[in-house]
Amino acid sequence: MKIMNSRYLIFLSVLLFSSSLMGQVIVGAEQSELYLSQLKEKSVALMVNQTSRVEEDHLIEFLIAKKINLKKIFALEHGLRGQLDAGEEVQSGVDIQTGLPVISLYGKNKKPTSKQLQDVDVIVFDIQDVGVRFFTYISSLYYVLEAAGEHNKEVLILDRPNPLGHYVSGPVLDKEFKSFVGMYPIPVVHGLTIGELAQMALGEKWISPAPRLNIIPVKNYTHQTRYSLPIKPSPNLPNDQAISLYPSLALLEPTVVSVGRGTFSPFQVIGHPEKVLGEYRFTPKSIEGMSKNPKHQDKLCYGINLKNYPGPSSLDLSFLVKSYQKFSHKLFTSPSFFNKLVGNGKLIEQLKAGVSIKDIEKSWENELNKFKQARKKYLIYPY
């Protein structure tokens, strides 16, 4: 396992901080001089989606043009081209643009099998994440790292910035609530890039045996860099505002409250057909490529427009608390899924008991501080 030692991390952090003063952010995939030589003469599998770009080219076409021996593509939630609904099963098949086989890792099979890896030397992971524990791209990364370790395969991560990398917040996952929307004992907003998270997963032995891991870091990036994603990472995160509010509003997904799926402002509005949350109006519709069957479809909803709401610097529970105050025990449509998103069974009980937001946050402070301390030695980029 190649985990960067502390001296190298310090050197790299200083180097990246210095270079951040001199140029624009350059993602790992765009630094081909650092990884093409690692892929020559090897059989390669890709974990990519619509965000896997090398400037104007998709990474798949870029590597084909460079004569890299691509064997297959592993597809995650939302599919290879990012056009499938949340939770919609991804089918295996053939990529019509390249003829490469596509293996679904979002369906019955979420972990690469021995057979699927037998003709592969290295798995290249190049996916834009959003820095939230229940965003399932990092759950797929968990299984890939685990499978690679079990079958002695190498993992090469082409790192990308975390748009929420400037803060860490929320309850740390209780292991009893581990699921595909929470694979790591990390807070809801973890403040790590994919590369940093992979290093921490291996260094803390959350995944064992550890695979050989190599990371191509982002150039000119620090955790204070506000990075605007050039391509939406999933169908319902269309812009910076949606990404900023996503960790807070996603807690309303297993409730009667709409978070704007079925509109062109998902995760920027909330509402319900009963006029109890606010005066703003919207009507969820079936939108191909975004949300085919949204909550409260074709019903007029009343609520709050958050398009200009200041981006929170911590997990914002105010929307959840307000919703619970209006709907009480009728709020939750799936309490068990809510607990999985939160990562514990305490928050739902705290809401029922009327615990204040300040005291709720205080209840997870100890575990959050332990995580922050452990996380420091795996950081590639300075603050």
Buried (B, 14 or more C-beta within 10 A) or exposed (E): BBBBEEEEBEEBBEEBBEBBEEEEBBBBBBBBEBBBEBBEEBBBBBBBBBBBBBEEBBBBEBBBEEEBBBBBBBBBBBBBEBBBBBEBEBEBEEBEEBEBBBBBBBEEBBEBEEEBBEEBBBBBBBBBBBBBBBBBBBBBBBBBBBBBBBBEBBBBBBBBBBBBBBBBBBBBBBEEBBBBBBBBBBBBBBBBBBBBBBBBBBBBEBBEEBBBBBBBBBBBBBBEBEBEBEEBBBBBBBBBBBBBBBBBBBBBBBBBBBBBBBBEBBBBBBBBBEEBBBEBEBBBEEBEEBBBEBBBBEBEBBBBBBEEBEEBEBBBBEBBBBBBEBBEEEBBEEBEBBBBBBBBBBBBEBBEEEBEBEEBBEBBEEBBEEBBEBBEBBBBBBE
